[in-house]
Amino acid sequence: MTQTQTNTHPSSGEIERYTDHYFNRTKQVIGRFGDCRVTYAIFMRRPVVFAPRLALEWLAELGRSRNNSVDLDLRYGEGKWVGAGEPMMYITGSFFHLVDLETIFLQKLGPACVAAYNAWTMCADMPKTAFLAMDARHCAGQEMAEMMAYAASVGSARAKRKVGAVGFIGNATHATAHFFGRDHGLGTMPHALIGYAGSTVRAAEMYHETFVGEPMTVLVDYFAREISDSLEVCRRFPELAAAGNLSLRLDTTGGRYIEGLDPASSYAVLERFSPESIRGYRSEEELRYLVGTGVSAAAIFHLRTALDGAGFDKVKIVASSGFGPAKCRVMASCKAPIDVVGSGSFLPASWTETYATADIVEYDGEKRVKIGREFLHRVRPNGAARPL
């Protein structure tokens, strides 16, 4: 087993290094005084979308290596909404073989459930927009990147079922593309390629010559000429533009307005295209998303108007920069003309929200839990628990 695999999926012999030490000590006590059969209840303190697959696969893998199975009582299916404090599942098995797995199991469960919830709300709020998971650079290593890609796929699938959303069409890396039914990651060019080429049009030419026949997405904010460079690229590649195979990605920094806009003109754009949204904002954050600097709703309307006015109505707009649940909700409210959102901001914004909790609620069949957690007891059967 490689070091990378060791860090991502600790084997049975390595669990002691990665788990909370008081669980290791408890395991030694149980080994001395005798094992018992326990039932864990797993819950979270906020609403989530259930995304347990990676955690359960790891638990099954550890069970095989230890020649020990558990009974699993899932209260929800993958992709289902789970309320705050509701037990997601019950896990029953040997206390000796389960006690040291809690730390890693919860690490693999909680963040995925919150990210899946965020991805679902974003896709559901913007059902006609495609999403691309561009979170890999923001993840703390390969394990988190795998977890977040999986979560985006679960949240996306829920939005597709519930509201017929387009959802996430792919992600940025080959390693996790399989969660979206792909063999490879998606993406064309970073800002670094624009800087290397010396101009936006030249970067597009280099890309087109290297990847012949492929659709192309071109970044247009590097030189603060979002409108000018967009039109120049369209005129340079009229066939791609007419065929709908050319997209322009807007990723303007929050330190300035896009070319042609300022505060007054941003208000004017929104007044023209979505007057109800500018009258209905409820916070400074929402106002910034509508008419502020960076990739605002006004900026997107402004670019769309310039493209359509020049006859490039088939050219798509890809928007990125801070597109999390709150920003997507605002963009949906004003019907901003976005074809694709590139997002890493479905990642949980507050890590304390991701804490999953496990409490033992039964010891050898006898109900027992610390005072205050009685709500975790199983009060109704949910069918026969299945072995894992």
C-alpha positions in Angstrom: 0.0 0.0 0.0 1.4 3.4 -1.0 1.7 6.3 1.4 -1.1 8.2 -0.4 -3.4 5.2 0.1 -2.4 5.0 3.7 -3.3 8.6 4.4 -6.6 8.4 2.5 -7.9 5.0 3.6 -6.1 3.8 6.8 -6.0 0.0 7.0 -6.8 -1.9 10.2 -3.3 -1.9 11.4 -2.9 1.8 11.0 -6.2 2.9 12.6 -4.5 3.6 16.0 -2.4 6.4 14.4 -5.4 8.3 13.1 -8.1 7.8 15.7 -8.7 9.7 18.9 -6.5 8.2 21.6 -9.3 7.8 24.1 -10.9 5.3 21.7 -7.6 3.4 21.6 -7.6 3.2 25.4 -11.2 2.2 25.5 -10.4 -0.6 23.1 -7.7 -1.9 25.5 -10.2 -1.8 28.4 -12.7 -3.8 26.4 -10.0 -6.3 25.5 -9.3 -6.8 29.1 -12.8 -6.9 30.6 -14.8 -8.4 27.7 -16.6 -7.4 24.5 -20.3 -6.6 24.1 -22.6 -5.8 21.2 -23.4 -2.1 20.8 -25.6 0.0 18.6 -24.3 3.5 17.5 -26.7 6.2 16.4 -25.2 8.7 13.9 -26.6 12.2 13.5 -25.8 15.8 12.6 -26.9 19.1 14.1 -28.1 20.7 10.9 -30.1 19.7 7.9 -28.1 17.8 5.3 -28.4 15.6 2.2 -27.4 12.0 3.1 -24.1 11.1 1.4 -22.7 8.0 3.3 -21.2 5.9 0.5 -17.5 6.7 1.1 -17.8 6.2 4.9 -19.7 2.9 4.5 -17.3 1.6 1.9 -14.5 2.2 4.3 -16.4 0.6 7.2 -17.0 -2.5 5.0 -13.4 -2.6 4.0 -12.3 -2.6 7.6 -14.9 -5.2 8.5 -13.4 -7.6 5.9 -9.9 -7.0 7.0 -10.9 -7.8 10.6 -13.2 -10.7 9.7 -15.9 -8.9 11.5 -19.3 -7.7 10.2 -21.8 -5.1 11.5 -25.5 -4.7 11.0 -26.5 -1.5 9.3 -29.9 0.2 9.7 -30.0 3.1 7.3 -32.8 5.4 8.0 -32.4 7.3 4.7 -31.3 6.5 1.2 -28.4 8.3 -0.5 -29.5 11.7 -1.6 -32.3 12.1 0.9 -32.9 15.1 3.0 -32.2 14.6 6.7 -33.3 17.0 9.4 -31.1 18.4 12.2 -30.7 15.9 15.0 -32.4 13.0 13.2 -30.5 9.7 13.3 -29.2 8.9 9.8 -28.3 5.3 10.6 -27.7 2.8 13.3 -24.6 0.6 13.3 -24.6 -2.6 15.5 -21.7 -4.8 16.1 -18.7 -5.7 18.3 -17.8 -2.8 20.6 -14.1 -3.9 20.5 -14.1 -3.7 16.7 -16.1 -0.5 16.3 -14.8 1.8 19.0 -11.6 2.8 17.3 -13.3 3.5 13.9 -15.6 6.3 15.0 -13.1 9.2 14.4 -12.3 8.3 10.8 -15.9 7.2 10.0 -17.3 10.6 11.0 -14.6 12.4 9.1 -15.7 10.7 6.0 -19.4 11.3 6.6 -20.1 14.8 7.9 -18.4 17.0 5.3 -19.8 15.0 2.4 -23.4 15.4 3.7 -23.1 19.2 4.1 -21.4 19.6 0.7 -24.1 17.5 -0.9 -26.7 19.8 0.7 -25.0 22.9 -0.7 -24.7 21.3 -4.2 -28.3 20.4 -4.2 -29.6 23.8 -3.2 -27.4 25.5 -5.9 -28.6 23.2 -8.6 -32.2 23.4 -7.6 -32.1 27.2 -7.4 -30.6 27.4 -11.0 -32.2 24.3 -12.6 -31.4 25.4 -16.2 -27.8 26.1 -15.5 -25.0 23.5 -15.8 -22.5 23.3 -13.0 -18.8 22.3 -13.1 -17.1 21.2 -9.8 -13.9 23.3 -9.7 -13.1 22.7 -6.0 -10.0 20.5 -6.2 -7.6 23.4 -5.6 -9.5 24.4 -2.5 -9.4 20.9 -0.9 -7.1 19.8 1.8 -5.6 16.9 0.0 -6.8 14.0 -2.1 -9.2 12.5 0.4 -11.1 15.7 0.7 -11.1 16.2 -3.1 -12.7 12.7 -3.5 -15.2 13.4 -0.8 -16.3 16.8 -2.3 -16.6 15.4 -5.8 -18.8 12.6 -4.5 -20.9 15.0 -2.5 -21.5 17.3 -5.5 -22.6 14.3 -7.5 -25.1 13.3 -4.8 -26.5 16.8 -4.4 -26.7 17.1 -8.2 -28.6 13.8 -8.5 -31.1 15.0 -5.9 -31.7 18.2 -7.8 -32.2 16.3 -11.1 -34.8 14.1 -9.4 -36.6 16.8 -7.6 -36.8 19.7 -10.1 -35.3 18.3 -13.3 -32.2 20.4 -13.0 -29.2 20.1 -15.3 -27.0 19.8 -12.3 -23.2 19.1 -12.2 -22.0 17.9 -15.7 -18.5 17.2 -14.6 -15.5 18.3 -12.5 -12.0 19.5 -12.9 -9.9 16.3 -12.3 -9.5 12.9 -13.9 -9.3 11.1 -10.6 -12.9 11.9 -9.5 -14.6 12.3 -12.9 -16.2 8.9 -12.5 -18.6 10.4 -9.9 -20.1 12.3 -12.8 -20.1 9.5 -15.3 -17.0 10.7 -17.1 -13.6 9.3 -17.8 -11.8 12.7 -17.7 -12.0 16.0 -15.9 -13.3 19.1 -17.8 -11.6 22.5 -18.3 -9.7 24.5 -20.8 -7.4 27.3 -19.7 -6.3 29.1 -16.5 -5.3 32.7 -16.3 -1.7 31.6 -16.5 -2.1 30.6 -20.1 -3.4 34.0 -21.0 -0.4 35.6 -19.3 1.9 33.2 -21.2 0.3 34.0 -24.6 0.3 37.7 -24.0 -3.2 38.3 -25.2 -6.6 36.6 -24.8 -7.0 36.0 -28.5 -3.5 34.5 -28.8 -4.2 32.1 -25.9 -7.4 31.0 -27.7 -5.5 30.5 -30.9 -2.9 28.4 -29.1 -5.5 26.3 -27.4 -7.4 25.8 -30.6 -4.3 24.7 -32.5 -3.4 22.2 -29.7 -6.8 20.7 -29.2 -8.2 20.7 -32.7 -11.9 20.2 -33.1 -12.8 20.6 -29.5 -15.3 23.1 -28.0 -13.4 26.0 -26.3 -14.0 28.1 -23.2 -11.9 31.2 -23.1 -11.1 33.4 -20.0 -11.8 37.0 -20.8 -11.0 39.0 -17.6 -7.2 38.9 -17.5 -6.6 42.3 -19.1 -9.8 43.9 -17.7 -11.2 43.9 -21.2 -14.1 41.5 -20.7 -16.3 43.0 -23.4 -13.6 43.9 -25.9 -11.7 40.6 -25.6 -14.9 38.6 -25.7 -15.9 40.2 -29.0 -12.4 39.8 -30.4 -12.4 36.1 -29.6 -15.8 35.6 -31.2 -14.7 37.4 -34.4 -11.6 35.3 -34.5 -13.6 32.0 -34.3 -16.9 32.7 -36.0 -17.5 29.1 -36.8 -17.2 28.0 -33.2 -19.3 30.9 -32.1 -22.1 30.1 -34.6 -22.1 26.4 -33.8 -22.4 27.0 -30.0 -19.0 25.6 -29.4 -17.4 28.7 -28.0 -17.9 29.8 -24.3 -16.5 32.8 -22.5 -15.6 32.5 -18.8 -16.1 35.5 -16.6 -13.9 35.4 -13.4 -13.4 39.1 -12.7 -11.8 39.8 -9.3 -13.8 41.5 -6.6 -11.5 44.4 -6.7 -13.0 46.0 -9.8 -16.1 46.3 -12.1 -15.9 44.6 -15.5 -15.2 46.7 -18.5 -17.9 49.2 -19.1 -19.6 49.1 -15.7 -19.5 51.2 -12.6 -21.9 51.5 -9.7 -24.4 53.7 -11.5 -24.4 51.7 -14.8 -24.7 48.4 -12.9 -27.9 49.7 -11.3 -29.1 50.8 -14.7 -28.4 47.3 -16.2 -30.4 45.6 -13.4 -33.2 48.2 -13.7 -33.5 47.2 -17.4 -33.3 43.4 -17.1 -34.5 42.6 -13.6 -36.0 45.6 -11.8 -37.7 43.4 -9.2 -34.4 42.0 -8.0 -32.8 45.3 -7.3 -35.8 46.4 -5.3 -36.0 43.1 -3.3 -32.4 42.6 -2.0 -32.3 41.9 1.7 -28.6 42.3 2.7 -25.4 44.0 1.6 -24.1 40.6 0.4 -27.1 40.2 -1.9 -26.7 43.8 -3.2 -23.0 43.0 -4.0 -24.0 39.9 -6.0 -26.4 42.0 -7.9 -24.6 45.2 -8.7 -21.2 45.0 -7.0 -17.7 44.5 -8.3 -16.5 41.2 -9.7 -18.9 38.7 -11.3 -22.2 40.3 -10.5 -25.6 39.8 -12.1 -25.2 43.1 -13.8 -21.9 42.0 -15.2 -23.4 38.9 -16.7 -26.3 40.8 -18.2 -23.9 43.3 -19.6 -21.7 40.7 -21.3 -24.8 38.9 -22.7 -26.1 42.1 -24.2 -22.8 42.8 -25.9 -22.6 39.3 -27.4 -26.2 39.3 -28.6 -25.9 42.8 -30.0 -22.8 41.7 -32.1 -24.6 38.6 -33.4 -23.0 36.1 -31.1 -26.2 34.8 -29.4 -25.0 31.2 -29.6 -21.9 31.9 -27.5 -22.2 30.7 -23.9 -21.3 32.4 -20.7 -19.5 30.5 -17.9 -19.5 32.3 -14.6 -17.1 31.6 -11.7 -15.8 33.3 -8.5 -17.7 32.8 -5.3 -20.7 30.8 -6.6 -22.0 29.2 -3.5 -25.6 28.7 -2.3 -26.1 32.4 -1.4 -24.8 33.7 -4.7 -26.7 31.1 -6.8 -29.9 32.1 -5.0 -29.4 35.7 -5.9 -28.6 34.8 -9.5 -31.7 32.7 -9.7 -33.8 35.5 -8.4 -32.9 37.8 -11.2 -32.7 35.2 -13.9 -29.1 36.0 -14.8 -28.2 34.5 -18.2 -25.6 32.0 -17.1 -25.1 28.8 -19.1 -22.5 27.2 -16.8 -21.4 27.9 -13.3 -17.8 26.9 -12.3 -18.0 26.4 -8.6 -15.8 25.4 -5.7 -18.0 27.2 -3.2 -20.3 24.3 -2.5 -17.6 23.3 -0.1 -18.9 23.9 3.5 -18.2 27.5 4.4 -18.2 26.8 8.1 -16.4 23.7 9.0 -18.2 23.4 12.4 -21.3 22.6 10.4 -19.8 19.4 9.2 -19.4 17.7 12.5 -21.2 14.3 12.5 -21.7 12.7 15.9 -22.0 9.1 17.1 -23.5 8.0 20.4 -24.0 4.4 21.6 -27.7 3.9 22.4 -27.7 0.1 23.1 -25.4 -2.2 25.0 -26.2 -5.9 24.5 -29.7 -4.9 23.5 -30.4 -2.7 26.5 -31.2 0.9 25.7 -28.7 3.3 27.4 -27.4 6.7 26.3 -26.1 9.7 28.1 -28.8 12.0 29.5 -29.9 14.5 26.9 -29.5 12.2 23.9 -32.6 10.0 24.5 -34.0 11.3 21.2 -31.5 9.0 19.5 -33.2 5.8 20.7 -34.9 3.8 17.9 -38.6 4.2 18.5 -39.8 2.4 15.4 -38.4 -0.5 13.3 -37.1 0.4 9.8 -37.1 -3.1 8.4 -34.5 -5.7 9.1 -31.0 -4.3 9.5 -28.7 -5.6 6.8 -25.2 -6.9 7.4 -22.3 -4.7 6.1 
